[in-house]
Amino acid sequence: MAKTAVSKSSASQQATSRAGVAPGQRKSNSGEPVAATTQSESYFAAQLADQARAQSTAAPIGITELCKSLEEYLDDDQIRKVARAHAYAKVAHDGQFRRTGHAYISHPLAVANILAGMRMDHQTIMAALLHDVIEDTHADRQAIENRFGKSVAEIVDGVSKLSKIFRSRDEAQAENFQKMAMAMAKDIRVIMVKLADRLHNMRTIGVLSREQRKRIARETLDFYAPIANRLGIHSIKLEFEELGFHALYPLRADRISRAVRAARGNRKELMEELHKSLQSALDSEGIPAKVAGREKHLYSIYRKMRNQHKSFSEIMDVFGFRVEAEKVDDCYRALGVVHNLYKPVAGRFKDYVAIPKVNGYQSLHTTLFGMHGVPIEVQIRTEKMAAVAENGIAGHWLYKTDQEDFQSSQQRARQWVKDLLELQQRAGDPLEFIESLKIDLFPDEVYVFTPRGDILELPRGACAVDFAYAVHTDIGDRCVACRVDRSLAPLSQQLQSGQSVEIITSTGATPSPDWLTFVVSSKARSGIRQALKVQQDSESIAFGRRLLNRSLANANKSINDLDFRRLRKVFREFGVKKLDEVLAAIGHGELMAYVVAKQLLAADDPNYAGVPVEAGGPVAIRGGEGLVINYGRCCGPVPGDHIVGHMTPGKGFVVHMQGCANMVEIRRRRGSQEIIPAHWANTVGADFLTTLRIAVRRKKGVIAELAAAVTDADAGVENIHVEERNAELSSVIVTVAVQDRTNLARVIRKLRAIPSVTDIDRVCA
C-alpha cells in the first residue's frame, strides 16, 4: 500500500483522530462525534429513531451484493476496479463507526449501491466508495489518483470540498455553495455522488438529535431536493422530500399519512374502475401502452394544501394515472384516445414531449372530467422518457445507444452548471449568489418564442428584460424597448406562454436600476447588477476627475500637468496602482479630492509641500451623472435651490439644500472643509423628487384631487402617504417629480387652488 494510504494499525488511529472520531467511537451522519442521547424525545421523534434502527438491524449491503448488481451492466474489468476501490476504502475507514452501529464502510457501500441502481459508470461507483477517505483519513488526492486514475480522484476531491456545505450559516454557507457550483462544473458526476451521499444520510437521520434532524432536513428540502429536480432526478427528489418532510414536520406528516391511508380505502373501487376504462380504451385502439395509478406523495399534498389553500379532500378528489407507451407517436395516439373517452379540461394540456423541460423531462400532461365528474390527471410518456423522469441525466446511462438524446441531456445539465458559474462570477457577494440561485432552483416555466421561432423557457412572471438576458447578456444590456406579439409593450409586462417577443436595442443604452424591481430570472438580475457596477465605476472615474481637477485648480494645476512617474509612492500609500483607481475612489467618496490633490502636488513638486489646498470652486450638477451623484431624501433639492454637497463612501456625492438640517450637523461634526459647494449647470436634464406636506380637510375623493392637480402642473406623483390628524384634518405626504423650482411652484399653486387644502409645506429636514 502506498505511503499515504491508511493501514489497519496506528495509521488508522491517527486517521480517525484527524476526522474527529476516536478509535471505536461512532461517527454521525454529518461527520460529528456521537453525543449523548436525550430521553425527552417526542413520540414522532421516537418513530424516526425506530425507522433508523430498522435500517441498522437490516444487514447492510456488502461488496458481493454490489458487484452482483453491477454485473448487469458493467464488464468484469470494471467490476474488479470497483472491488479494489472498496478494499482501499475499507482499510482507510477501519475503526470508524456510524451511529447506526455499523462499520463506517457500510455508508460508502450504500452510496455506491444507490448509484448502481441508477446505472452510473464504474468511475462514479468507485468515487462513491472513496468519497470520504480524503476528509476522514490520511489518504490524499494524489494517492487516489495514483491508484485509481485522475477522473476518480477529481470526483472524490470535488465531493470532499463539499463536505462542509451548509454547516455554517449566511455568507460562509453561500461561499460553500459556490464551491459546489465549481466542483459540478468540472464533472457533473460530483453532484451525483453528493446527492446519493445525502440520500443515505437522510435514510438514517432518525438517530440524530432533534436539532440536527431539523437542520439537515431543512437543507435537504431547500437545496438538495431542488437540485435533484433541476437535474431531472425525480426519484431522488421525491425521496428527499418525503424523508425531509417526516424529519422536519413529523406531526404533520403523520396526520397526512393517516388521512391518505383512510382515503385510499374509500377511493379504491373508483380508482380500479377508472384504471380499467383507460386500459380498455387503449387496448381497443391497438395502442401498446400500460396504465398505472399515480400515488400522491405526502410532501406534495402538504405543499398544495399550504400554497393553494386547499383542503385535504379537495386534493384527494383528483385521481392520477400514468400511461407508458412504446413510441412517441403512440403517446399522441393515446392522448387522442383518452380525450375521446373523457372530456378534457380546457387550458390544462401541456406538451413536454415537443418542448421538454429544462431538466430533460418529457411527458404529455392532461386533465379530464372522468366518470361521475371526478377530475383525472393523466401523464403519457415512453419507457425511455419514464427512465429519464425518474433518474434525470443518469437515466441516459440506460439508453446510451441513443447518443443524440444522451448528449442532449448531458448538454442541458452542463448548460445549467455553466449558467451557475456565470451567475457566481457576476454576483456581487456570496449572499447575492445564493439569493439568485434560490430563484433559479424553483422555476415555474413560461415558454415564449423568438422572432425566428426558437423556444425559450423562462420563470413564471418573467418580462421582456428576462427574455433579453436569456437570449444574450449583450442584448439585455442594450435593451430599450420590446414588441410582444408584434405590438409595442412595456418592458415590465409579464410574459405568457405562446407569445412571441422581439427586443429592440440601442448601441449606447445601459440597464436601468429600476429593472431590478421587476425582473425574476437570476441571469437577468446578475447581468443588470454587473452592468450597473461597470457603469458606476466609469461614472465614478469621470466624476473623480472633475473633483480632483477642481482641487488642483487652486494651485493652477490640472491632472494633465502632473508627472506620474514621481507619484507611484503616493499611489501605494492610497493602496492603488493606477490613476483610474484613485479617481474611482474619489468618485465613490472613499478618498477626499483635496487630500489627494495635496499629496499629489507635494510629490510632484517639493515646492508645494505644506501649501494648503482648498476644496476648490463649486461642482456643477447636471442631473445626468447617473449613479455617482445622489440627492438627499431629507430635503429633496431641485434645480433652482441653493445647494451644497458632501462625499459619502459608497454613495459618492450627495446633494442637499443649503438650509438642510443634516448639512448643519455634518458641518458641525466634520468641519466646513467636508462641505463641497455646488451649483446647477445651465442645462439640467432629469426629473427630481421632492416632498410636500399638505394639510387637507377630510372628504371623499381628496387624494384623487391632489394627484390630478400635480398632473395638471406637468409633474408626476411618486408616492402618497396619509397621516391622520383628527376627525376633520389629515396630513398628506406627497412625493412629486418636478423639472425645477419653477415647475415645483406651479405644482404648489395648483394644489393651493383646491378648496380642501388648508396648508402646504415643503419637507426639509
Order of alpha helices (4+ residues) and beta strands (2+ residues): alpha-beta-alpha-alpha-alpha-beta-alpha-alpha-alpha-alpha-alpha-alpha-alpha-alpha-alpha-alpha-alpha-beta-alpha-alpha-beta-alpha-beta-beta-beta-beta-alpha-alpha-alpha-beta-beta-alpha-alpha-beta-beta-beta-alpha-alpha-alpha-alpha-beta-beta-beta-beta-alpha-beta-beta-alpha-beta-beta-alpha-beta
